[in-house]
Each structure stands twice: as structure tokens, then as C-alpha cells.
Amino acid sequence: MSERTLVQNLAALEDGPVTVAGWVETVRDQKKVQFLVLRDESGAVQLVRPRPEGDDDTSRIISGLALGSFVRVDGELKHDERVKLGGIEVRIGALEVTGASLPESPIAEDTSIDKRLDWRWLDLRRPEHNLIFRIQTTFEHALRTYWVERGFIEIHTPKLMASPSESRAELFQVPYFETTAYLAQSPQHFKQMAQSAGFGKIFEIGPAFRADPSFTSRHATEFVSIDAEISWVDSHEDVMRMHEELLVAALTAVKDRHGDEIEKAFGVSVTVPALPFPRIPLAEAKQIVADRGYVVPRADEDMDPEGERRIAAYVKETYGHEFVFLTDYASSIRPFYHMRHADDQGLTNSYDLIFNGVEISTGAQREHRIDVLEAQARDMGLDVEELGSYLDFFRYGVPPHGGFGMGLSRVIMLLLGLPSIREVTYLFRGPNRLKP
Ligand code: AMO
């Protein structure tokens, strides 16, 4: 058989012989004519075949085709305005069933998300689901392009670690020969190590693991973390500047390439955010939401998800912006490695980035002075021994530095206005989900 043409490229061809290949979406098995809709990764096309008197092998195969079967078809392309699906059809010459499906699909359009995830590969055949991953590809490519053009080095840090990469909370332990290993909760340690290594500016897009037992729409036990770390920052402001420019570059790429499809499939219009993004110190943000009638119900100084939604609504109303940096979190609620204000030990050079009301990122300037870092670790009740080699990164010279971590699936979910990261994660992992 000759090489297949992607469905999206058919319309530009002249009438004549073509080969198409994909899966069968519908069959209309009529007395005089048989119609199929064949879909591939690029679109759908109608296939047609007049039914011979008394049937033949091909017509019998078509009658018996289970939806979802993968087929390859040699035929004649014909432009015909009357065909609703794109004004073209392919008249079937030869049809080969290369991957027959079982007769009944276990899922339908209205199946619950949980059951759809059981059959994720079938769920992903839906064109809007395929689109999500093309959007994600464009998004990640634009991030990489932004970084590569500015001299960043891409690193791949190990996901098996000897000590916890964040706190002891949400830690997966795995037997590791004679000892125990931990799955990386974040590349935090090793992206900072790259600063001591003199790499200057680095990024990583890779998996992170959290033994988080919650079932919210924005938590997974394994997620893709987008991380960057840069040397010679004066404060977290330098990190925020890179972070916002990066997002503008990535959202511009997504809008240019997929804006129309996104509008059609998800009913949302992609906005390229204006620079700079609004910045509000956390204490001020809490005051703003309190003045508007919501007192954050937490004993510590942190914000809660409802507070984040409310401050985002305020920012949208006031500045017309979908993003907001909440800055200067209290030291008591931030990791020990965040640098504290020189004039106020109670505050850190840190931020969270909120997009459409949900946290997508945490960033900070890091404490690079080993004596201060050790003191802060002790101050927060950490076992300095356990931090072992992490602390050694700071003993042989290190530049001031900072960076951020951003959850890929959260960004894509919020960009497309979808209700859960389950919808935008290729294979979601949660407390109850290890398969497929
Ligand atoms: P943090 O723990 O805030 O910071 O994580 C950074 C971002 O990662 C995403 N994220 C998650 N996504 C899905 N499921 C989860 N369970 C989950 N946990 C976190 C969020 C979050 O904003 N080392 C620091 C970052 C840094 O300072 O560079 C860190 O990990 O989008």
C-alpha cells in the first residue's frame, strides 16, 4: 500500500488516488451505499463505497466493522461541496482492517471522568483531547525556546534521592537495595546545585512525586514540574521578571498556533497577559480580601484556595489581569531555603503565582550563605544531618540565586478553563489511581 496522507492535507489535493489510515468513527451501512467516517490524529473524512449487488468481501467487512477499528484505505479523493464533512470524500478502493476493535466501546461522551481514565487511550481519541496535548507541546516548546535563546542549560536531575527534596511531608519512600530512597518531590536541591556548579541559568521539565492523599482537582501524586533557577539575582523580583516574560512567550505561541481551535473546542479565548504582572505582598492581599468580606480561615499566615480565588477576582476587576504574583510570604510558612528579608526576618523573598484564581507556581530567592542557611534549617526544626550533601553545595562558593517551580498540568487546565488536572494529564496519578 502507498504512503498515507493525513486527513488535514486531503482538502489541498486534487481529485485522484490517495491512501488514508486511522480509526473508524461511524459506519452508515445502507442498502445501496456504505459510508464510514475515518479519523486520524489530524481530522475526520467521509469514506464511501457503492454496495455491489449481492455484496462482496469488502462490503461484508464494512458491515461487520466495529467502531474504533484501525483501517487503511486506498481510494479516490473526490471534492464534492455536498459532503458536509469538509466538502471531500474518499471513494473506497481497497480497505484493510489493520487493528480490529472489540464491538462495544466501554466509554461514551457522557461517561464519568473516573471511568474515562480507566480507558484513557480511548478517551484520548476525542479530537479536543488530542488538541490538549498539541497545545501542551506548543507551550513546552515555547518555554524551551525562550530559555535556549537566552543561554539557559537544560538539566535532568535524578528522581531517586537519598534525602527528602522538600519537607518530610508527602514523601514517597522506595526500597533501594540495602537502604531506602525517596522519590523527588521537586528538583529543588539539584537545580540549586547547578548554581554552585557555575551553570548560571538552568531549567528542567520533569516528573515530581508527592504522596499527597488529597482528591482535589489540582493535586496529583506524580506531576510534571517546570523548574528554572538563575544565578546573580538581587531578589525574587529578578525571578518574577523572567517568569512573567517566559509565560508571555509561551502564551503568545499557544494563541498564535491554537487560539481559534481553543475557542472552538473549549469556548475560551487565550489572552496574552500584559507585562508586568501585578504584584501584591501576601499580607496586603489578605487585607484586600478581608476588606471585601472574606477572612482567611487559617491559623498560620498562609492564604487558602478560596482567598486565592478572591484576590484573583479583585485583580481581574482592578487590573484586568489573569495573573497575580503574591509576594513576601511569612518565613514561618516557607521552606528554610528561602532567603529572608534583610530588615525583617519574618518575611521571605518569595512569591506564589496565581493564574485564574489558582496557584500555579512557587518561586523565591534562595538563602546561599551557609551559616544563615544552617541556622534557618535548625530554626525550622530540620535534621541538618539529613540535609547532608545539599548543605555541602553551599560550602565551596555559590552565587546568589533564585528560581521557581510550576505545575504543567495546572497551567494547561487553567488556560483551557477545564475543571480538573485529570483532564489534561496524559495519565493521571492519584491516591486511587495507578492504572493504566
Ligand atoms: P511547590 O511545592 O509550591 O514548590 O510546587 C511548585 C508547583 O508545583 C505544582 N504542584 C503540584 N501539581 C500537581 N499536584 C501536586 N501534588 C502538586 N504539588 C505542587 C504547583 C505548585 O505551584 N521547590 C519549590 C519550587 C521553587 O521554589 O522553585 C516547590 O516545589 O503548580
Residues whose N, C-alpha, C, O or C-beta is under 5 A from the ligand:
A	BS01	AMO	Q185 S186 Q188 R210 D212 R218 H219 A220 F223 E359 I360 S361 T362 G363 A364 G403 F404 G405 M406 G407 R410
